[in-house]
Amino acid sequence: GPHGIDFLNDSGRRLRSFMELHDLAALSSFFKKPFYGTWLHPCSKLQKQLDHIMISRCDLKRFTDAGACCGQLIDSDHSAVFCKLR
């Protein structure tokens, strides 16, 4: 989608190729948010977007919102991701 973290490493490029091949979309990248990071690098403290909700592109119209949850919901170094259906 048009939003999200701009940086892509090799794994991100492979994921994007897989998603394009199978006509999938990373849902949170279609909704403008103040932040997209789901994991915080322990040394650099930079946010990385590692966790995604992938859907078929034809189902995009079924969702009204998606993104990373603020704060920790569980004992993990990753943030939860959410989506809202119409």
Backbone bond lengths (Angstrom), bond angles and torsions (degrees), N, CA, C in turn:
res aa  C-N    CA-C-N  psi(-1)  N-CA   C-N-CA  omega(-1)  CA-C   N-CA-C  phi
1 G - - - 1.444 - - 1.515 111.84 -
2 P 1.308 116.83 -177.40 1.458 121.63 -176.33 1.532 114.50 -79.08
3 H 1.319 118.83 -10.48 1.467 122.01 -175.93 1.523 110.03 -118.32
4 G 1.319 115.81 171.94 1.455 121.93 178.36 1.515 110.75 120.29
5 I 1.321 116.00 -172.52 1.459 122.47 179.26 1.525 108.10 -81.89
6 D 1.326 116.68 130.81 1.462 121.41 -174.74 1.522 114.29 -71.78
7 F 1.323 118.04 -32.96 1.459 121.22 -174.36 1.530 111.79 -68.96
8 L 1.331 116.77 133.33 1.466 123.03 175.35 1.528 108.80 -126.67
9 N 1.331 116.50 129.39 1.458 119.74 171.63 1.536 108.01 -97.04
10 D 1.330 117.76 -172.99 1.464 120.81 -178.09 1.526 112.18 -59.67
11 S 1.322 116.62 -40.37 1.472 119.88 179.01 1.520 110.98 -64.33
12 G 1.324 116.80 -40.11 1.465 120.90 177.64 1.515 112.04 -64.38
13 R 1.327 116.49 -38.34 1.471 119.73 177.67 1.531 110.81 -67.05
14 R 1.330 117.20 -38.40 1.479 119.81 176.86 1.524 110.89 -65.61
15 L 1.334 115.95 -41.47 1.470 120.00 178.01 1.524 110.14 -62.63
16 R 1.325 117.58 -45.10 1.466 120.84 179.25 1.528 111.08 -60.93
17 S 1.337 117.63 -41.91 1.471 120.71 178.09 1.524 110.80 -62.67
18 F 1.335 117.06 -43.12 1.466 121.74 178.47 1.526 109.95 -60.57
19 M 1.332 116.00 -45.39 1.460 120.11 -178.44 1.528 111.25 -65.18
20 E 1.331 117.68 -40.68 1.462 120.60 177.51 1.520 111.19 -64.51
21 L 1.333 116.62 -41.02 1.456 121.77 -179.87 1.526 111.87 -62.02
22 H 1.343 116.64 -36.12 1.465 121.64 -176.09 1.530 112.83 -104.30
23 D 1.333 117.50 12.63 1.465 123.40 177.86 1.532 111.75 55.40
24 L 1.343 115.70 47.74 1.455 122.51 179.23 1.528 109.71 -107.20
25 A 1.325 115.72 162.62 1.461 121.80 177.35 1.520 108.75 -135.35
26 A 1.346 116.21 144.03 1.467 122.02 171.24 1.525 106.32 -85.15
27 L 1.297 116.45 108.19 1.463 122.33 -167.51 1.527 113.65 -56.85
28 S 1.318 118.84 -43.97 1.468 120.17 -174.53 1.530 112.63 -64.28
29 S 1.324 117.59 -21.27 1.468 119.70 -178.63 1.536 112.79 -76.15
30 F 1.312 117.59 -0.47 1.466 121.24 178.49 1.530 112.59 -102.29
31 F 1.337 116.91 2.81 1.465 121.22 -178.81 1.522 109.25 -128.12
32 K 1.322 116.55 128.67 1.465 121.38 -178.63 1.525 109.52 -72.07
33 K 1.331 115.85 127.82 1.460 122.78 -177.73 1.524 110.04 -135.99
34 P 1.347 117.65 158.54 1.467 119.34 175.90 1.529 112.55 -69.90
35 F 1.331 117.42 -26.77 1.458 120.80 176.10 1.526 109.44 -150.53
36 Y 1.332 115.53 154.39 1.463 121.61 -178.13 1.522 112.47 -123.67
37 G 1.314 117.20 -6.94 1.456 120.89 -175.43 1.513 112.64 -65.32
38 T 1.329 115.49 136.81 1.463 120.92 175.98 1.524 110.93 -114.53
39 W 1.335 116.64 -2.44 1.464 121.69 179.18 1.516 107.93 -149.64
40 L 1.323 117.08 139.69 1.454 122.76 -179.57 1.522 108.59 -109.15
41 H 1.323 116.21 120.91 1.465 120.19 179.50 1.528 108.57 -62.77
42 P 1.350 118.56 129.13 1.465 120.55 -173.73 1.529 114.36 -65.71
43 C 1.313 118.74 -28.92 1.477 120.83 -179.06 1.525 112.55 -93.52
44 S 1.337 116.44 -53.07 1.469 120.04 -175.64 1.523 112.30 -80.24
45 K 1.318 117.70 -18.70 1.472 123.55 -176.48 1.530 112.05 62.40
46 L 1.331 117.51 19.97 1.461 121.44 175.97 1.520 109.69 -85.49
47 Q 1.323 116.22 139.92 1.460 120.60 177.48 1.518 109.71 -78.14
48 K 1.327 115.81 138.50 1.457 122.85 176.18 1.524 107.82 -123.27
49 Q 1.305 116.26 145.68 1.469 120.94 179.77 1.527 107.47 -102.08
50 L 1.338 115.55 92.83 1.461 121.42 -175.73 1.520 112.93 -103.13
51 D 1.311 117.39 -23.16 1.461 122.06 -174.00 1.520 109.73 -109.66
52 H 1.305 115.61 133.07 1.469 121.05 -173.44 1.518 110.98 -137.55
53 I 1.310 115.66 155.24 1.466 122.63 165.50 1.520 104.66 -107.76
54 M 1.322 116.44 113.76 1.465 120.57 -179.23 1.512 109.35 -102.22
55 I 1.322 114.75 133.89 1.461 121.40 -179.07 1.520 109.09 -133.91
56 S 1.305 115.62 164.56 1.457 120.67 172.59 1.531 108.08 -68.93
57 R 1.323 117.20 137.00 1.466 120.82 -178.39 1.528 111.97 -56.57
58 C 1.317 117.56 -32.45 1.469 119.83 -178.37 1.533 111.71 -68.47
59 D 1.336 118.48 -14.04 1.462 121.85 179.87 1.522 113.86 -96.36
60 L 1.325 118.58 2.73 1.469 121.50 -177.87 1.528 112.52 -54.25
61 K 1.308 117.43 -38.24 1.467 120.93 -176.90 1.528 113.06 -67.35
62 R 1.309 117.84 -12.80 1.470 121.77 -179.66 1.533 113.26 -79.75
63 F 1.351 117.59 -10.46 1.457 121.36 -173.53 1.519 111.28 -112.99
64 T 1.342 116.09 143.50 1.460 121.41 179.43 1.519 112.44 -108.82
65 D 1.323 118.60 -16.20 1.457 121.14 -178.18 1.525 109.49 -166.11
66 A 1.328 115.61 153.97 1.462 122.06 175.24 1.516 108.34 -165.77
67 G 1.325 116.20 154.19 1.457 119.63 177.38 1.506 111.95 165.99
68 A 1.320 114.77 -169.94 1.467 122.10 177.84 1.524 108.60 -90.44
69 C 1.318 116.56 140.48 1.468 121.29 177.47 1.519 109.71 -78.43
70 C 1.319 115.93 142.20 1.470 121.16 175.99 1.528 108.75 -74.65
71 G 1.310 116.11 140.12 1.461 120.33 175.84 1.519 112.87 76.57
72 Q 1.304 114.72 174.10 1.462 121.49 -178.30 1.524 109.69 -95.66
73 L 1.314 115.70 126.72 1.466 120.53 176.33 1.521 111.01 -96.57
74 I 1.324 116.48 -25.61 1.456 122.51 179.77 1.528 108.27 -138.32
75 D 1.322 117.12 170.46 1.456 121.52 178.87 1.523 109.23 -78.57
76 S 1.326 116.08 87.00 1.464 122.58 -177.44 1.517 108.82 -152.03
77 D 1.322 116.38 157.98 1.458 119.41 174.17 1.530 111.16 -89.63
78 H 1.321 117.71 6.71 1.454 123.63 176.25 1.522 109.75 -111.79
79 S 1.314 115.86 148.99 1.472 121.21 172.84 1.531 108.47 -89.66
80 A 1.311 115.61 149.96 1.459 120.71 176.00 1.529 109.73 -71.81
81 V 1.300 116.84 153.43 1.455 122.15 173.21 1.522 108.17 -112.78
82 F 1.321 116.32 151.08 1.469 120.16 -177.55 1.521 109.54 -135.59
83 C 1.333 115.27 164.37 1.458 121.03 170.34 1.521 108.01 -148.90
84 K 1.322 115.33 155.10 1.470 122.22 177.41 1.526 108.30 -122.20
85 L 1.308 115.03 129.57 1.460 122.12 176.98 1.521 109.68 -90.87
86 R 1.329 115.84 153.47 1.479 120.65 174.81 1.504 109.48 -64.19
